[in-house]
């Protein structure tokens, strides 16, 4: 079983979003596997997993629901994610809950570093 099973269904808005989800999910999966290999505590792992789910949903929502952002089908998942992660903070997802937003920011910083360290 994959850590990201069912996420594309959670994020589903319209038919084209499955292509974008398919580009994001392998990166989230690899990141979560790397955390598991490091032996992080289960609660820490679950916080990162929830934040990854929120980040992916946010991206899908911006592209397909609100059509604020565009992406090219030729873009790699890493490049898409790096448009939303800058190494300092994550996207503003939980503006009404500072604690949850801090978790998104923490995961965003770590995910940014993970992506930057991937072999080309």
PDB file as gemmi writes it, atoms N, CA and C in Angstrom:
CRYST1    1.000    1.000    1.000  90.00  90.00  90.00 P 1                      
ATOM      1  N   UNK A   1       0.841  -1.201   0.000  1.00  0.00           N  
ATOM      2  CA  UNK A   1       0.000   0.000   0.000  1.00  0.00           C  
ATOM      3  C   UNK A   1       0.876   1.250   0.000  1.00  0.00           C  
ATOM      4  N   UNK A   2       0.493   2.184  -0.833  1.00  0.00           N  
ATOM      5  CA  UNK A   2       1.219   3.439  -0.918  1.00  0.00           C  
ATOM      6  C   UNK A   2       0.665   4.430   0.101  1.00  0.00           C  
ATOM      7  N   UNK A   3       1.522   5.340   0.526  1.00  0.00           N  
ATOM      8  CA  UNK A   3       1.115   6.365   1.490  1.00  0.00           C  
ATOM      9  C   UNK A   3       0.099   7.322   0.881  1.00  0.00           C  
ATOM     10  N   UNK A   4       0.138   7.464  -0.431  1.00  0.00           N  
ATOM     11  CA  UNK A   4      -0.702   8.452  -1.116  1.00  0.00           C  
ATOM     12  C   UNK A   4      -1.933   7.830  -1.777  1.00  0.00           C  
ATOM     13  N   UNK A   5      -2.239   6.587  -1.453  1.00  0.00           N  
ATOM     14  CA  UNK A   5      -3.419   5.933  -2.039  1.00  0.00           C  
ATOM     15  C   UNK A   5      -4.681   6.756  -1.794  1.00  0.00           C  
ATOM     16  N   UNK A   6      -5.418   6.988  -2.863  1.00  0.00           N  
ATOM     17  CA  UNK A   6      -6.700   7.685  -2.761  1.00  0.00           C  
ATOM     18  C   UNK A   6      -6.619   9.198  -2.814  1.00  0.00           C  
ATOM     19  N   UNK A   7      -5.417   9.758  -2.794  1.00  0.00           N  
ATOM     20  CA  UNK A   7      -5.307  11.214  -2.785  1.00  0.00           C  
ATOM     21  C   UNK A   7      -5.878  11.833  -4.052  1.00  0.00           C  
ATOM     22  N   UNK A   8      -5.622  11.200  -5.201  1.00  0.00           N  
ATOM     23  CA  UNK A   8      -6.129  11.784  -6.445  1.00  0.00           C  
ATOM     24  C   UNK A   8      -7.651  11.848  -6.446  1.00  0.00           C  
ATOM     25  N   UNK A   9      -8.301  10.910  -5.756  1.00  0.00           N  
ATOM     26  CA  UNK A   9      -9.764  10.962  -5.636  1.00  0.00           C  
ATOM     27  C   UNK A   9     -10.200  12.077  -4.692  1.00  0.00           C  
ATOM     28  N   UNK A  10      -9.431  12.291  -3.632  1.00  0.00           N  
ATOM     29  CA  UNK A  10      -9.736  13.383  -2.700  1.00  0.00           C  
ATOM     30  C   UNK A  10      -9.634  14.740  -3.388  1.00  0.00           C  
ATOM     31  N   UNK A  11      -8.691  14.861  -4.293  1.00  0.00           N  
ATOM     32  CA  UNK A  11      -8.430  16.131  -4.966  1.00  0.00           C  
ATOM     33  C   UNK A  11      -9.275  16.340  -6.206  1.00  0.00           C  
ATOM     34  N   UNK A  12      -9.976  15.330  -6.662  1.00  0.00           N  
ATOM     35  CA  UNK A  12     -10.635  15.351  -7.974  1.00  0.00           C  
ATOM     36  C   UNK A  12     -11.642  16.494  -8.109  1.00  0.00           C  
ATOM     37  N   UNK A  13     -11.452  17.278  -9.157  1.00  0.00           N  
ATOM     38  CA  UNK A  13     -12.352  18.379  -9.490  1.00  0.00           C  
ATOM     39  C   UNK A  13     -12.913  18.183 -10.894  1.00  0.00           C  
ATOM     40  N   UNK A  14     -12.028  17.888 -11.832  1.00  0.00           N  
ATOM     41  CA  UNK A  14     -12.453  17.632 -13.215  1.00  0.00           C  
ATOM     42  C   UNK A  14     -11.460  16.684 -13.860  1.00  0.00           C  
ATOM     43  N   UNK A  15     -11.770  16.238 -15.055  1.00  0.00           N  
ATOM     44  CA  UNK A  15     -11.007  15.146 -15.674  1.00  0.00           C  
ATOM     45  C   UNK A  15      -9.502  15.420 -15.799  1.00  0.00           C  
ATOM     46  N   UNK A  16      -9.102  16.589 -16.130  1.00  0.00           N  
ATOM     47  CA  UNK A  16      -7.684  16.886 -16.332  1.00  0.00           C  
ATOM     48  C   UNK A  16      -6.835  16.865 -15.084  1.00  0.00           C  
ATOM     49  N   UNK A  17      -7.466  16.922 -13.922  1.00  0.00           N  
ATOM     50  CA  UNK A  17      -6.678  16.991 -12.699  1.00  0.00           C  
ATOM     51  C   UNK A  17      -5.934  15.685 -12.398  1.00  0.00           C  
ATOM     52  N   UNK A  18      -6.382  14.583 -12.967  1.00  0.00           N  
ATOM     53  CA  UNK A  18      -5.709  13.294 -12.724  1.00  0.00           C  
ATOM     54  C   UNK A  18      -4.291  13.303 -13.305  1.00  0.00           C  
ATOM     55  N   UNK A  19      -4.090  14.001 -14.407  1.00  0.00           N  
ATOM     56  CA  UNK A  19      -2.750  14.098 -15.003  1.00  0.00           C  
ATOM     57  C   UNK A  19      -1.825  14.858 -14.056  1.00  0.00           C  
ATOM     58  N   UNK A  20      -2.292  15.986 -13.555  1.00  0.00           N  
ATOM     59  CA  UNK A  20      -1.486  16.769 -12.621  1.00  0.00           C  
ATOM     60  C   UNK A  20      -1.243  15.985 -11.333  1.00  0.00           C  
ATOM     61  N   UNK A  21      -2.264  15.349 -10.808  1.00  0.00           N  
ATOM     62  CA  UNK A  21      -2.099  14.543  -9.594  1.00  0.00           C  
ATOM     63  C   UNK A  21      -1.058  13.450  -9.827  1.00  0.00           C  
ATOM     64  N   UNK A  22      -1.075  12.862 -11.009  1.00  0.00           N  
ATOM     65  CA  UNK A  22      -0.114  11.815 -11.338  1.00  0.00           C  
ATOM     66  C   UNK A  22       1.321  12.300 -11.362  1.00  0.00           C  
ATOM     67  N   UNK A  23       1.514  13.582 -11.557  1.00  0.00           N  
ATOM     68  CA  UNK A  23       2.865  14.163 -11.529  1.00  0.00           C  
ATOM     69  C   UNK A  23       3.308  14.488 -10.099  1.00  0.00           C  
ATOM     70  N   UNK A  24       2.362  14.832  -9.242  1.00  0.00           N  
ATOM     71  CA  UNK A  24       2.682  15.221  -7.872  1.00  0.00           C  
ATOM     72  C   UNK A  24       2.842  14.015  -6.947  1.00  0.00           C  
ATOM     73  N   UNK A  25       1.997  13.024  -7.130  1.00  0.00           N  
ATOM     74  CA  UNK A  25       1.965  11.890  -6.198  1.00  0.00           C  
ATOM     75  C   UNK A  25       3.288  11.147  -6.057  1.00  0.00           C  
ATOM     76  N   UNK A  26       4.028  10.872  -7.134  1.00  0.00           N  
ATOM     77  CA  UNK A  26       5.303  10.164  -6.953  1.00  0.00           C  
ATOM     78  C   UNK A  26       6.306  10.936  -6.096  1.00  0.00           C  
ATOM     79  N   UNK A  27       6.261  12.251  -6.163  1.00  0.00           N  
ATOM     80  CA  UNK A  27       7.182  13.057  -5.356  1.00  0.00           C  
ATOM     81  C   UNK A  27       6.779  12.993  -3.890  1.00  0.00           C  
ATOM     82  N   UNK A  28       5.487  13.147  -3.626  1.00  0.00           N  
ATOM     83  CA  UNK A  28       5.016  13.022  -2.245  1.00  0.00           C  
ATOM     84  C   UNK A  28       5.328  11.629  -1.700  1.00  0.00           C  
ATOM     85  N   UNK A  29       5.123  10.619  -2.515  1.00  0.00           N  
ATOM     86  CA  UNK A  29       5.379   9.238  -2.095  1.00  0.00           C  
ATOM     87  C   UNK A  29       6.861   9.046  -1.755  1.00  0.00           C  
ATOM     88  N   UNK A  30       7.743   9.524  -2.618  1.00  0.00           N  
ATOM     89  CA  UNK A  30       9.188   9.409  -2.377  1.00  0.00           C  
ATOM     90  C   UNK A  30       9.596  10.171  -1.116  1.00  0.00           C  
ATOM     91  N   UNK A  31       9.032  11.349  -0.925  1.00  0.00           N  
ATOM     92  CA  UNK A  31       9.335  12.144   0.272  1.00  0.00           C  
ATOM     93  C   UNK A  31       8.896  11.409   1.534  1.00  0.00           C  
ATOM     94  N   UNK A  32       7.688  10.877   1.523  1.00  0.00           N  
ATOM     95  CA  UNK A  32       7.178  10.171   2.700  1.00  0.00           C  
ATOM     96  C   UNK A  32       7.984   8.893   2.967  1.00  0.00           C  
ATOM     97  N   UNK A  33       8.391   8.201   1.911  1.00  0.00           N  
ATOM     98  CA  UNK A  33       9.239   7.016   2.092  1.00  0.00           C  
ATOM     99  C   UNK A  33      10.575   7.394   2.703  1.00  0.00           C  
ATOM    100  N   UNK A  34      11.112   8.541   2.300  1.00  0.00           N  
ATOM    101  CA  UNK A  34      12.390   8.989   2.867  1.00  0.00           C  
ATOM    102  C   UNK A  34      12.244   9.292   4.363  1.00  0.00           C  
ATOM    103  N   UNK A  35      11.110   9.851   4.748  1.00  0.00           N  
ATOM    104  CA  UNK A  35      10.872  10.108   6.175  1.00  0.00           C  
ATOM    105  C   UNK A  35      10.762   8.800   6.940  1.00  0.00           C  
ATOM    106  N   UNK A  36      10.084   7.831   6.349  1.00  0.00           N  
ATOM    107  CA  UNK A  36       9.937   6.526   6.998  1.00  0.00           C  
ATOM    108  C   UNK A  36      11.306   5.867   7.177  1.00  0.00           C  
ATOM    109  N   UNK A  37      12.154   5.954   6.149  1.00  0.00           N  
ATOM    110  CA  UNK A  37      13.493   5.375   6.229  1.00  0.00           C  
ATOM    111  C   UNK A  37      14.317   6.036   7.325  1.00  0.00           C  
ATOM    112  N   UNK A  38      14.101   7.332   7.518  1.00  0.00           N  
ATOM    113  CA  UNK A  38      14.826   8.058   8.569  1.00  0.00           C  
ATOM    114  C   UNK A  38      14.340   7.669   9.956  1.00  0.00           C  
ATOM    115  N   UNK A  39      13.181   7.035  10.017  1.00  0.00           N  
ATOM    116  CA  UNK A  39      12.662   6.592  11.301  1.00  0.00           C  
ATOM    117  C   UNK A  39      12.015   7.690  12.130  1.00  0.00           C  
ATOM    118  N   UNK A  40      11.409   8.667  11.466  1.00  0.00           N  
ATOM    119  CA  UNK A  40      10.740   9.725  12.223  1.00  0.00           C  
ATOM    120  C   UNK A  40       9.576   9.131  13.015  1.00  0.00           C  
ATOM    121  N   UNK A  41       9.223   9.787  14.078  1.00  0.00           N  
ATOM    122  CA  UNK A  41       8.110   9.326  14.917  1.00  0.00           C  
ATOM    123  C   UNK A  41       6.828   9.276  14.101  1.00  0.00           C  
ATOM    124  N   UNK A  42       5.941   8.378  14.482  1.00  0.00           N  
ATOM    125  CA  UNK A  42       4.683   8.207  13.751  1.00  0.00           C  
ATOM    126  C   UNK A  42       3.884   9.512  13.711  1.00  0.00           C  
ATOM    127  N   UNK A  43       3.853  10.247  14.810  1.00  0.00           N  
ATOM    128  CA  UNK A  43       3.097  11.504  14.839  1.00  0.00           C  
ATOM    129  C   UNK A  43       3.722  12.534  13.894  1.00  0.00           C  
ATOM    130  N   UNK A  44       5.040  12.571  13.831  1.00  0.00           N  
ATOM    131  CA  UNK A  44       5.735  13.479  12.914  1.00  0.00           C  
ATOM    132  C   UNK A  44       5.442  13.083  11.476  1.00  0.00           C  
ATOM    133  N   UNK A  45       5.532  11.791  11.194  1.00  0.00           N  
ATOM    134  CA  UNK A  45       5.230  11.291   9.860  1.00  0.00           C  
ATOM    135  C   UNK A  45       3.815  11.673   9.447  1.00  0.00           C  
ATOM    136  N   UNK A  46       2.861  11.464  10.341  1.00  0.00           N  
ATOM    137  CA  UNK A  46       1.463  11.770  10.023  1.00  0.00           C  
ATOM    138  C   UNK A  46       1.242  13.256   9.774  1.00  0.00           C  
ATOM    139  N   UNK A  47       1.960  14.118  10.495  1.00  0.00           N  
ATOM    140  CA  UNK A  47       1.847  15.561  10.250  1.00  0.00           C  
ATOM    141  C   UNK A  47       2.362  15.918   8.852  1.00  0.00           C  
ATOM    142  N   UNK A  48       3.497  15.327   8.477  1.00  0.00           N  
ATOM    143  CA  UNK A  48       4.046  15.585   7.143  1.00  0.00           C  
ATOM    144  C   UNK A  48       3.124  15.031   6.057  1.00  0.00           C  
ATOM    145  N   UNK A  49       2.578  13.858   6.300  1.00  0.00           N  
ATOM    146  CA  UNK A  49       1.666  13.251   5.333  1.00  0.00           C  
ATOM    147  C   UNK A  49       0.434  14.140   5.133  1.00  0.00           C  
ATOM    148  N   UNK A  50      -0.131  14.617   6.216  1.00  0.00           N  
ATOM    149  CA  UNK A  50      -1.305  15.496   6.126  1.00  0.00           C  
ATOM    150  C   UNK A  50      -0.966  16.799   5.403  1.00  0.00           C  
ATOM    151  N   UNK A  51       0.202  17.340   5.679  1.00  0.00           N  
ATOM    152  CA  UNK A  51       0.609  18.587   5.025  1.00  0.00           C  
ATOM    153  C   UNK A  51       0.832  18.366   3.528  1.00  0.00           C  
ATOM    154  N   UNK A  52       1.432  17.241   3.150  1.00  0.00           N  
ATOM    155  CA  UNK A  52       1.614  16.933   1.720  1.00  0.00           C  
ATOM    156  C   UNK A  52       0.261  16.826   1.027  1.00  0.00           C  
ATOM    157  N   UNK A  53      -0.672  16.180   1.676  1.00  0.00           N  
ATOM    158  CA  UNK A  53      -2.020  16.041   1.120  1.00  0.00           C  
ATOM    159  C   UNK A  53      -2.641  17.424   0.915  1.00  0.00           C  
ATOM    160  N   UNK A  54      -2.472  18.293   1.899  1.00  0.00           N  
ATOM    161  CA  UNK A  54      -3.025  19.650   1.804  1.00  0.00           C  
ATOM    162  C   UNK A  54      -2.353  20.450   0.686  1.00  0.00           C  
ATOM    163  N   UNK A  55      -1.044  20.323   0.545  1.00  0.00           N  
ATOM    164  CA  UNK A  55      -0.310  21.055  -0.494  1.00  0.00           C  
ATOM    165  C   UNK A  55      -0.767  20.591  -1.879  1.00  0.00           C  
ATOM    166  N   UNK A  56      -0.863  19.287  -2.073  1.00  0.00           N  
ATOM    167  CA  UNK A  56      -1.321  18.756  -3.356  1.00  0.00           C  
ATOM    168  C   UNK A  56      -2.733  19.206  -3.686  1.00  0.00           C  
ATOM    169  N   UNK A  57      -3.614  19.151  -2.692  1.00  0.00           N  
ATOM    170  CA  UNK A  57      -4.993  19.599  -2.898  1.00  0.00           C  
ATOM    171  C   UNK A  57      -5.061  21.077  -3.229  1.00  0.00           C  
ATOM    172  N   UNK A  58      -4.211  21.850  -2.589  1.00  0.00           N  
ATOM    173  CA  UNK A  58      -4.152  23.287  -2.836  1.00  0.00           C  
ATOM    174  C   UNK A  58      -3.762  23.567  -4.294  1.00  0.00           C  
ATOM    175  N   UNK A  59      -2.744  22.847  -4.766  1.00  0.00           N  
ATOM    176  CA  UNK A  59      -2.283  23.052  -6.144  1.00  0.00           C  
ATOM    177  C   UNK A  59      -3.373  22.669  -7.142  1.00  0.00           C  
ATOM    178  N   UNK A  60      -3.983  21.509  -6.947  1.00  0.00           N  
ATOM    179  CA  UNK A  60      -5.061  21.069  -7.837  1.00  0.00           C  
ATOM    180  C   UNK A  60      -6.196  22.096  -7.834  1.00  0.00           C  
ATOM    181  N   UNK A  61      -6.532  22.585  -6.661  1.00  0.00           N  
ATOM    182  CA  UNK A  61      -7.613  23.560  -6.522  1.00  0.00           C  
ATOM    183  C   UNK A  61      -7.292  24.846  -7.265  1.00  0.00           C  
ATOM    184  N   UNK A  62      -6.085  25.330  -7.127  1.00  0.00           N  
ATOM    185  CA  UNK A  62      -5.699  26.581  -7.797  1.00  0.00           C  
ATOM    186  C   UNK A  62      -5.728  26.441  -9.309  1.00  0.00           C  
ATOM    187  N   UNK A  63      -5.327  25.278  -9.802  1.00  0.00           N  
ATOM    188  CA  UNK A  63      -5.262  25.078 -11.245  1.00  0.00           C  
ATOM    189  C   UNK A  63      -6.629  24.777 -11.840  1.00  0.00           C  
ATOM    190  N   UNK A  64      -7.398  23.899 -11.197  1.00  0.00           N  
ATOM    191  CA  UNK A  64      -8.616  23.406 -11.837  1.00  0.00           C  
ATOM    192  C   UNK A  64      -9.910  24.022 -11.320  1.00  0.00           C  
ATOM    193  N   UNK A  65      -9.964  24.376 -10.066  1.00  0.00           N  
ATOM    194  CA  UNK A  65     -11.212  24.930  -9.537  1.00  0.00           C  
ATOM    195  C   UNK A  65     -11.285  26.426  -9.784  1.00  0.00           C  
ATOM    196  N   UNK A  66     -10.250  27.122  -9.366  1.00  0.00           N  
ATOM    197  CA  UNK A  66     -10.258  28.575  -9.507  1.00  0.00           C  
ATOM    198  C   UNK A  66      -9.610  29.044 -10.800  1.00  0.00           C  
ATOM    199  N   UNK A  67      -8.842  28.170 -11.432  1.00  0.00           N  
ATOM    200  CA  UNK A  67      -8.118  28.479 -12.656  1.00  0.00           C  
ATOM    201  C   UNK A  67      -7.247  29.720 -12.506  1.00  0.00           C  
ATOM    202  N   UNK A  68      -6.682  29.882 -11.322  1.00  0.00           N  
ATOM    203  CA  UNK A  68      -5.768  31.000 -11.066  1.00  0.00           C  
ATOM    204  C   UNK A  68      -4.391  30.713 -11.644  1.00  0.00           C  
ATOM    205  N   UNK A  69      -3.993  29.458 -11.577  1.00  0.00           N  
ATOM    206  CA  UNK A  69      -2.668  29.073 -12.040  1.00  0.00           C  
ATOM    207  C   UNK A  69      -2.801  28.129 -13.220  1.00  0.00           C  
ATOM    208  N   UNK A  70      -1.838  28.167 -14.067  1.00  0.00           N  
ATOM    209  CA  UNK A  70      -1.789  27.274 -15.225  1.00  0.00           C  
ATOM    210  C   UNK A  70      -0.539  26.411 -15.092  1.00  0.00           C  
ATOM    211  N   UNK A  71      -0.594  25.272 -15.709  1.00  0.00           N  
ATOM    212  CA  UNK A  71       0.604  24.454 -15.806  1.00  0.00           C  
ATOM    213  C   UNK A  71       0.627  23.824 -17.181  1.00  0.00           C  
ATOM    214  N   UNK A  72       1.803  23.489 -17.623  1.00  0.00           N  
ATOM    215  CA  UNK A  72       1.960  22.836 -18.923  1.00  0.00           C  
ATOM    216  C   UNK A  72       2.068  21.343 -18.680  1.00  0.00           C  
ATOM    217  N   UNK A  73       1.380  20.561 -19.493  1.00  0.00           N  
ATOM    218  CA  UNK A  73       1.420  19.115 -19.309  1.00  0.00           C  
ATOM    219  C   UNK A  73       2.827  18.563 -19.459  1.00  0.00           C  
ATOM    220  N   UNK A  74       3.716  19.306 -20.096  1.00  0.00           N  
ATOM    221  CA  UNK A  74       5.093  18.854 -20.256  1.00  0.00           C  
ATOM    222  C   UNK A  74       5.935  19.100 -19.000  1.00  0.00           C  
ATOM    223  N   UNK A  75       5.430  19.897 -18.060  1.00  0.00           N  
ATOM    224  CA  UNK A  75       6.173  20.188 -16.833  1.00  0.00           C  
ATOM    225  C   UNK A  75       6.296  18.951 -15.958  1.00  0.00           C  
ATOM    226  N   UNK A  76       7.440  18.849 -15.319  1.00  0.00           N  
ATOM    227  CA  UNK A  76       7.676  17.772 -14.364  1.00  0.00           C  
ATOM    228  C   UNK A  76       7.035  18.142 -13.021  1.00  0.00           C  
ATOM    229  N   UNK A  77       6.684  17.138 -12.251  1.00  0.00           N  
ATOM    230  CA  UNK A  77       6.071  17.358 -10.951  1.00  0.00           C  
ATOM    231  C   UNK A  77       6.926  18.201 -10.028  1.00  0.00           C  
ATOM    232  N   UNK A  78       8.241  17.978 -10.072  1.00  0.00           N  
ATOM    233  CA  UNK A  78       9.154  18.748  -9.224  1.00  0.00           C  
ATOM    234  C   UNK A  78       9.057  20.236  -9.533  1.00  0.00           C  
ATOM    235  N   UNK A  79       9.020  20.557 -10.833  1.00  0.00           N  
ATOM    236  CA  UNK A  79       8.950  21.968 -11.233  1.00  0.00           C  
ATOM    237  C   UNK A  79       7.631  22.606 -10.802  1.00  0.00           C  
ATOM    238  N   UNK A  80       6.566  21.836 -10.900  1.00  0.00           N  
ATOM    239  CA  UNK A  80       5.260  22.342 -10.468  1.00  0.00           C  
ATOM    240  C   UNK A  80       5.284  22.627  -8.975  1.00  0.00           C  
ATOM    241  N   UNK A  81       5.778  21.679  -8.196  1.00  0.00           N  
ATOM    242  CA  UNK A  81       5.837  21.883  -6.745  1.00  0.00           C  
ATOM    243  C   UNK A  81       6.722  23.061  -6.375  1.00  0.00           C  
ATOM    244  N   UNK A  82       7.839  23.211  -7.065  1.00  0.00           N  
ATOM    245  CA  UNK A  82       8.757  24.305  -6.720  1.00  0.00           C  
ATOM    246  C   UNK A  82       8.172  25.678  -7.001  1.00  0.00           C  
ATOM    247  N   UNK A  83       7.112  25.753  -7.793  1.00  0.00           N  
ATOM    248  CA  UNK A  83       6.423  27.037  -7.969  1.00  0.00           C  
ATOM    249  C   UNK A  83       5.667  27.436  -6.705  1.00  0.00           C  
ATOM    250  N   UNK A  84       5.360  26.464  -5.856  1.00  0.00           N  
ATOM    251  CA  UNK A  84       4.581  26.725  -4.645  1.00  0.00           C  
ATOM    252  C   UNK A  84       5.419  26.640  -3.373  1.00  0.00           C  
ATOM    253  N   UNK A  85       6.617  26.122  -3.489  1.00  0.00           N  
ATOM    254  CA  UNK A  85       7.503  25.980  -2.336  1.00  0.00           C  
ATOM    255  C   UNK A  85       8.732  26.829  -2.580  1.00  0.00           C  
ATOM    256  N   UNK A  86       9.104  27.649  -1.588  1.00  0.00           N  
ATOM    257  CA  UNK A  86      10.267  28.501  -1.796  1.00  0.00           C  
ATOM    258  C   UNK A  86      11.383  28.254  -0.801  1.00  0.00           C  
ATOM    259  N   UNK A  87      11.245  27.261   0.041  1.00  0.00           N  
ATOM    260  CA  UNK A  87      12.289  26.966   1.012  1.00  0.00           C  
ATOM    261  C   UNK A  87      12.133  27.715   2.322  1.00  0.00           C  
ATOM    262  N   UNK A  88      11.171  28.612   2.403  1.00  0.00           N  
ATOM    263  CA  UNK A  88      10.941  29.382   3.631  1.00  0.00           C  
ATOM    264  C   UNK A  88       9.576  29.082   4.232  1.00  0.00           C  
ATOM    265  N   UNK A  89       8.562  29.251   3.438  1.00  0.00           N  
ATOM    266  CA  UNK A  89       7.196  28.999   3.881  1.00  0.00           C  
ATOM    267  C   UNK A  89       6.466  28.252   2.780  1.00  0.00           C  
ATOM    268  N   UNK A  90       5.347  27.682   3.159  1.00  0.00           N  
ATOM    269  CA  UNK A  90       4.528  27.003   2.170  1.00  0.00           C  
ATOM    270  C   UNK A  90       3.405  27.900   1.712  1.00  0.00           C  
ATOM    271  N   UNK A  91       2.569  27.373   0.852  1.00  0.00           N  
ATOM    272  CA  UNK A  91       1.402  28.146   0.420  1.00  0.00           C  
ATOM    273  C   UNK A  91       0.462  28.386   1.605  1.00  0.00           C  
ATOM    274  N   UNK A  92      -0.229  29.504   1.582  1.00  0.00           N  
ATOM    275  CA  UNK A  92      -1.159  29.840   2.660  1.00  0.00           C  
ATOM    276  C   UNK A  92      -2.435  29.027   2.484  1.00  0.00           C  
ATOM    277  N   UNK A  93      -2.511  27.945   3.225  1.00  0.00           N  
ATOM    278  CA  UNK A  93      -3.626  27.014   3.122  1.00  0.00           C  
ATOM    279  C   UNK A  93      -4.560  27.142   4.317  1.00  0.00           C  
ATOM    280  N   UNK A  94      -3.982  27.233   5.493  1.00  0.00           N  
ATOM    281  CA  UNK A  94      -4.767  27.275   6.733  1.00  0.00           C  
ATOM    282  C   UNK A  94      -4.646  28.659   7.377  1.00  0.00           C  
ATOM    283  N   UNK A  95      -5.167  29.651   6.706  1.00  0.00           N  
ATOM    284  CA  UNK A  95      -5.022  31.010   7.219  1.00  0.00           C  
ATOM    285  C   UNK A  95      -5.749  31.248   8.537  1.00  0.00           C  
ATOM    286  N   UNK A  96      -6.722  30.404   8.847  1.00  0.00           N  
ATOM    287  CA  UNK A  96      -7.471  30.563  10.092  1.00  0.00           C  
ATOM    288  C   UNK A  96      -6.949  29.678  11.225  1.00  0.00           C  
ATOM    289  N   UNK A  97      -5.908  28.894  10.950  1.00  0.00           N  
ATOM    290  CA  UNK A  97      -5.376  28.001  11.971  1.00  0.00           C  
ATOM    291  C   UNK A  97      -3.850  28.052  11.907  1.00  0.00           C  
ATOM    292  N   UNK A  98      -3.271  28.844  12.784  1.00  0.00           N  
ATOM    293  CA  UNK A  98      -1.829  29.080  12.770  1.00  0.00           C  
ATOM    294  C   UNK A  98      -1.024  27.796  12.984  1.00  0.00           C  
ATOM    295  N   UNK A  99      -1.507  26.921  13.832  1.00  0.00           N  
ATOM    296  CA  UNK A  99      -0.808  25.668  14.119  1.00  0.00           C  
ATOM    297  C   UNK A  99      -0.734  24.785  12.872  1.00  0.00           C  
ATOM    298  N   UNK A 100      -1.846  24.632  12.175  1.00  0.00           N  
ATOM    299  CA  UNK A 100      -1.855  23.821  10.948  1.00  0.00           C  
ATOM    300  C   UNK A 100      -0.997  24.463   9.874  1.00  0.00           C  
ATOM    301  N   UNK A 101      -1.044  25.780   9.778  1.00  0.00           N  
ATOM    302  CA  UNK A 101      -0.236  26.472   8.776  1.00  0.00           C  
ATOM    303  C   UNK A 101       1.257  26.289   9.065  1.00  0.00           C  
ATOM    304  N   UNK A 102       1.636  26.290  10.324  1.00  0.00           N  
ATOM    305  CA  UNK A 102       3.038  26.039  10.670  1.00  0.00           C  
ATOM    306  C   UNK A 102       3.478  24.654  10.198  1.00  0.00           C  
ATOM    307  N   UNK A 103       2.572  23.678  10.308  1.00  0.00           N  
ATOM    308  CA  UNK A 103       2.893  22.328   9.839  1.00  0.00           C  
ATOM    309  C   UNK A 103       3.067  22.310   8.323  1.00  0.00           C  
ATOM    310  N   UNK A 104       2.223  23.022   7.598  1.00  0.00           N  
ATOM    311  CA  UNK A 104       2.376  23.127   6.147  1.00  0.00           C  
ATOM    312  C   UNK A 104       3.700  23.808   5.813  1.00  0.00           C  
ATOM    313  N   UNK A 105       4.038  24.870   6.531  1.00  0.00           N  
ATOM    314  CA  UNK A 105       5.296  25.583   6.291  1.00  0.00           C  
ATOM    315  C   UNK A 105       6.496  24.683   6.559  1.00  0.00           C  
ATOM    316  N   UNK A 106       6.461  23.928   7.646  1.00  0.00           N  
ATOM    317  CA  UNK A 106       7.559  23.025   7.982  1.00  0.00           C  
ATOM    318  C   UNK A 106       7.732  21.961   6.906  1.00  0.00           C  
ATOM    319  N   UNK A 107       6.638  21.337   6.518  1.00  0.00           N  
ATOM    320  CA  UNK A 107       6.706  20.314   5.475  1.00  0.00           C  
ATOM    321  C   UNK A 107       7.162  20.930   4.167  1.00  0.00           C  
ATOM    322  N   UNK A 108       6.696  22.114   3.847  1.00  0.00           N  
ATOM    323  CA  UNK A 108       7.092  22.773   2.604  1.00  0.00           C  
ATOM    324  C   UNK A 108       8.593  22.997   2.556  1.00  0.00           C  
ATOM    325  N   UNK A 109       9.183  23.448   3.659  1.00  0.00           N  
ATOM    326  CA  UNK A 109      10.635  23.661   3.703  1.00  0.00           C  
ATOM    327  C   UNK A 109      11.382  22.349   3.496  1.00  0.00           C  
ATOM    328  N   UNK A 110      10.941  21.301   4.178  1.00  0.00           N  
ATOM    329  CA  UNK A 110      11.611  20.005   4.069  1.00  0.00           C  
ATOM    330  C   UNK A 110      11.397  19.380   2.690  1.00  0.00           C  
ATOM    331  N   UNK A 111      10.218  19.529   2.142  1.00  0.00           N  
ATOM    332  CA  UNK A 111       9.919  19.003   0.814  1.00  0.00           C  
ATOM    333  C   UNK A 111      10.732  19.753  -0.246  1.00  0.00           C  
ATOM    334  N   UNK A 112      10.871  21.051  -0.080  1.00  0.00           N  
ATOM    335  CA  UNK A 112      11.687  21.868  -0.981  1.00  0.00           C  
ATOM    336  C   UNK A 112      13.127  21.344  -0.993  1.00  0.00           C  
ATOM    337  N   UNK A 113      13.693  21.126   0.178  1.00  0.00           N  
ATOM    338  CA  UNK A 113      15.059  20.608   0.294  1.00  0.00           C  
ATOM    339  C   UNK A 113      15.164  19.221  -0.323  1.00  0.00           C  
ATOM    340  N   UNK A 114      14.159  18.376  -0.072  1.00  0.00           N  
ATOM    341  CA  UNK A 114      14.136  17.032  -0.639  1.00  0.00           C  
ATOM    342  C   UNK A 114      14.169  17.099  -2.167  1.00  0.00           C  
ATOM    343  N   UNK A 115      13.327  17.936  -2.750  1.00  0.00           N  
ATOM    344  CA  UNK A 115      13.273  18.056  -4.216  1.00  0.00           C  
ATOM    345  C   UNK A 115      14.581  18.589  -4.780  1.00  0.00           C  
ATOM    346  N   UNK A 116      15.137  19.581  -4.119  1.00  0.00           N  
ATOM    347  CA  UNK A 116      16.397  20.188  -4.587  1.00  0.00           C  
ATOM    348  C   UNK A 116      17.546  19.179  -4.538  1.00  0.00           C  
ATOM    349  N   UNK A 117      17.460  18.190  -3.647  1.00  0.00           N  
ATOM    350  CA  UNK A 117      18.522  17.197  -3.496  1.00  0.00           C  
ATOM    351  C   UNK A 117      18.305  15.942  -4.331  1.00  0.00           C  
ATOM    352  N   UNK A 118      17.214  15.895  -5.095  1.00  0.00           N  
ATOM    353  CA  UNK A 118      16.968  14.736  -5.963  1.00  0.00           C  
ATOM    354  C   UNK A 118      18.012  14.701  -7.068  1.00  0.00           C  
ATOM    355  N   UNK A 119      18.397  13.510  -7.448  1.00  0.00           N  
ATOM    356  CA  UNK A 119      19.334  13.378  -8.577  1.00  0.00           C  
ATOM    357  C   UNK A 119      18.639  13.790  -9.854  1.00  0.00           C  
ATOM    358  N   UNK A 120      19.314  14.593 -10.672  1.00  0.00           N  
ATOM    359  CA  UNK A 120      18.693  15.035 -11.933  1.00  0.00           C  
ATOM    360  C   UNK A 120      18.505  13.893 -12.910  1.00  0.00           C  
TER     361      UNK A 120                                                      
END                                                                             
